[in-house]
Amino acid sequence: MSERDDKIVYTTGVWASAAAKAAVVSLFEKTVESVDVLIPSGERVVLPVLWAYGGRACVKKRGFIEDDVTCGASIVAEVEPSRSGLILEAGKGVGIVTRKGLRLSVGEPAINPVPRFYILKNVSDALRAYGADSGYRIVISVPDGERIAESTINEKLGIVGGISILGTKGIVIPFNTKSFLDSIITEIRFARAQGLDEIVFSPGRQTLDAARRMLSGLPEEAFVVIGDYLFFSLLHAKRAGFRLVHLFSQPAKLAKVAYGFKNTHVKHGRIPMKWLAHFFSEPVIESFNTVREVYEYLGAKRWKKLEDFAERRLKADLGIEVKVYTVFM
């Protein structure tokens, strides 16, 4: 890894791509010390391989970010011929979905759609480079995954047997560091210094992309990623003198806002389904697994009741005008 790469923490999805590609390369090469992989941000990165031989390979997720319990985890990939094209499966230590409400169907491996695409893409590119056909079965394993998963909310979400393979951009953003908080303040002050009186907050990159599409008339400096620091960011926006904050969020975090969470990180708790059931006068909601499932059940029109409530609550608590938008992906 380069000096720059060594300071970046890549997602489990990127490391799983590296393991899978190294496993393919090991079918054709005696020595595999590193592989280059395409990641969701569009970059190509070179990652080290611990070992690889005969269609099996192992990598180790490097770097450290607080609260990322997968840092240091070993990820193993195994490839073998298949008559059914490219198939991606979960091995030991990768969870299986057992409840509705997630982006994956019940019974599927807990390998999210974006990392799934890039694992298959990198494997396909490697097979093509060696002139091989695309009939292979790929199994991703995390030897210590079951133990690591005990420190996550997977069990509560109905993901059993291990961790999830995640990553929509390929790079882990350290949303819990002092430097990140400082950067939020800096971006807020800079936007105000440009004469803006409205600003856009989003917890992550996916919602930020949606905000840019919806509010394309605003300049780039108006868009700020705030992670889980909702009240922190709103207070600084108020102090800076902003007239209006546009808040984009996926359903679960927005439900936390409406309920009264000041920080939306999962370690501060999950939204009580009993409260949502009462709020919408829908007792069946209490049995649901995720807020995503609630949103799908209600639909955007009925969900607007929660958006309106969140706006009123934020204005009452903080004295600043906030317009909220739900991003469902």
N, C-alpha and C positions, 0 to 999 in steps of 0.2 A: 504494500500500500504506500502511496505517496505521503509526504508530510501533511499535506492538506487533508487527504482522505483519513489519515489516522486520527484526526480531530473530529471527524464526523461519525455519528452513530447511525448506521443504516438499519432499516426495519427488518423484522424476521422474514418478511416476504423477499427482500433483496438477498439475504443470506441463503434462503431456501432456493432461490434461483441459481445462486452460485454453486450450491451443493449439487443441484440437479444437473447443471451444465458440466461440472467437473466429473460427475458419474458417467455422463455420455462420453466425454473426452477420454476417460480412462479405458473405454472399450477399444480405443484406437491408438493411444499413446502410452508408453511405459511410465513416464513421469508427468505428474500434473501438480505443479507448485502453486499456480494461481490461474484464475479465469477472469475474463472481462464479461460483464453482463450489462444488458440494457435495463435501466430502472425507470419507474413511472414518471420521473421528472423529465425524461428524454435524454438524460446523460448516459454515458457508458462509463462504468467504474471497474477497476481491477481489484479483485479481492483474493486474499490468500486461502490456500486449501491445506487443511491439516494432513489428510491422506486421501488417496484415491487409487483404486485398482479394480479391475474386472467388473466395472459397472456399478461400483459403490464408492461413495465419497463422503467426507465429513468436513464441515467448516465450523468455526467458532465465532459467534457474534461478538465483535470487538467494541471497545469503548464503554463508557459508563454515564448513565443519566439517572438521577434520583427518581425512584418510583417505577423505573423500567426494569422489572424483575427478570426479563429475558436477556439482559446484558450478560455475556459470558456463557450463554447456553450453546451447547453443541447441536448442530443440525445435520442429520444424515440423510442422504438420498440414495435410492437404489433404482436402477433401470433394468428392465428385462423385456425381451421381445413380446409383442402382443399382436393378435390378429384383429384387434378392434381399434386401430389407430392410436393416437396419444391419449392415455388415461392417467389421471392424477388421483392418487389415493393417500389416505392418512395411515401412517404406521404408528408404532408405539410412541406415546407422548404428545400426539397431535389430537386435539379434541374432536368429538363427533356431536353434531347438533341433534338434540332430542326434544326441543320445544319450539313452538312457533313464535314468531315475532322478530326474528333476525333476518338479515339479508339472504341467508342461506336456508334451504329447505331442510326439514327434519330428515335425519339419516345421512346428510352430507358431511364431509370433512370440514372442520372449522378453518378453511383456507379461503379468505375473503376474495371477492371477484377480481379486484385489481391484482393482488399478488398471484392469484391463480393464472390470470392471463399472461403475466410476465414470466412465470415459471415455464409455462408451455411455450411461450415465444422464444425464450432463450434455449430451451431444449431443441425446439424445431430448427432454430438457426444452426445449432451445433451439428445436428444430424445432417442437415443440408450441406454444411461445410465438408463433411466427410463422405458425402455421396450416399448416405444411408437412407432407407425408407423411414416413414414416420410411424411405424407400428411398434410402439413401446409403452410399457406400463411404468409409471413413475411413482415411487412410494417415498413420502417425506416423513421422517421420524425425528423426534427430539428425545433422546435417551432419558433425560431428567425432567421431561415435560409434565408428568403427573404431579411431581413434587412442586415444580414452579407454579403450576396452575392453582395450587392451594392458596397462593398469595394474590390471586386475581378474583374477579367476580364471575368467572366462567360457570362455576357450579350453580350460582343463582340464576344465570341466564339459560341453564339447561345444556351447557356444553360440557360433556363428560369425557374423561380419559386423557386430558392434556390441555396444552395451550392452544391459542388461536394463532394462525399465521396471518399477520396484518401488514398494512402499509399502503396508503393511497398515493404518496409522493416518493416513497423510498427512503426518506431521511427522517429520523426522529427529531422533533423540535422540542427543546428543553423548556417547556412552559412553566416550570416551577423554580426557576433560578432568579436571583436578584438582578442579573444582567437583563433578563427578559422583562422584568418589571420596569427597569430603567428605560428599556427600549420603548415600552408602551408610552411612558411619560414623554419621552423625546419625540415620538411620532405625533402625539396629541398636540404638544406645543408647536411643533413644526407646521402641522396642518392649520392651526389657528393663526400662526404668523403669516401664512399665505393669504389671509383674509377670509378663510372659510368660516361659515357659521353653522355648518352641519358636517357630521362625521359619521363614518360607517364602522361598526364593530362586528367582528365575527370570531368564533372560537378557534377555527382552524382553516386550512387551505381550501377544502371543498366548499364550505359555506362562503369563503371569501370570493371564490370564482363565481358562485351564484350571484353574490352581491354586485360584482363588477358587471355581470351581464344585465342585471335588472336596473342598476343605477349607472348606466354607461355615461351619463352626462356629467358625472362628478370626476374631478381630476384624481390621478393615482394617489396623491398624498392624503386623500380623504379616507382611504381604506386601511384599517388597522386590525391586525390579528391580536386578540387579547387572551387567547387560551381560556382558562377557567376563571380569570380575574374580572368578573363582571362588575361588582360594586366598586372595586378599586379603579377600574377604567372609567366608569360613569362619574365617580366623584371627581376625578382629574379632568374629565371633559367639562363638568359643571364649573370647576374652578377656572378653567381656561376660557370660559365664556361662550361655549357652544350653545346655539339656540335649539338644535335638534340632533338626536343620535338615532341612526338607523341600526337596529340590532338584528342580525341574521343568525339563526340557530336551527339546528336539527331538533326534532320534537322532544327528545328526552331532556336536553338542556333547557329548552324553553319551558317545559313543565316544571323544572326545578326553580326557574325564575319566578313563575307564577306562584309556586308554593312558598317561596321566600328564602331560598338558598342564596347566600351572599357569594359563595364560591361553588361552581358547578362540578368540580372534580369528583370522581366516583368515591374517593376516600371519605368524602363528607356525607356520604349516604345516598341511597336511591330514593326516588320519588315514591311515596306511599300510594299503592294502587287503590287503597280504600278511599283516600282523599280524592283521587281522580274520578272514582266511581260516584262519589257523592257530588262532586262538582258538576258532572255531566248528567246526573240522575240516571245512571246506567249501572245497576248492580253487577252486571256480568263483567264489567271492567276489572273488578276486584280479583278475578281469577286469571287475568292476563299476565303474560310473562314480561313484556317490555312495553315502554311508551310507544315505540314504533308500531306495535300491534294495536294499541289504542287509536293511534292516528289513522291507521288503515281501516279500522272498524268504523270510526266516526266520519271520516272524510274531511276535506279541507273546509267545507262550509260550516260544519258544526264545530270544528276545531277553532274557528275564529273567535268563539266565545272565550277560549283560554288566552288567545293573543290579546284581546281587548282587556281582559282582567290583568294580564302581565303589564300592559302599558299603564293602566291606572295604578297598579301597585308600585311600580318604579317611580312614577311621578310623585306619588304620596310619600314614598320613603326617601327620595333623593331630591325632589324638587326640580327635576329636569325632564323635558319632553322627550319621550322615547317612542319610536315607531318600530314594532317588531315584525319580523317576517319568518315564517317557517320554511326551512329548506328540507325537502324529503327526497332522499336518494336511495 
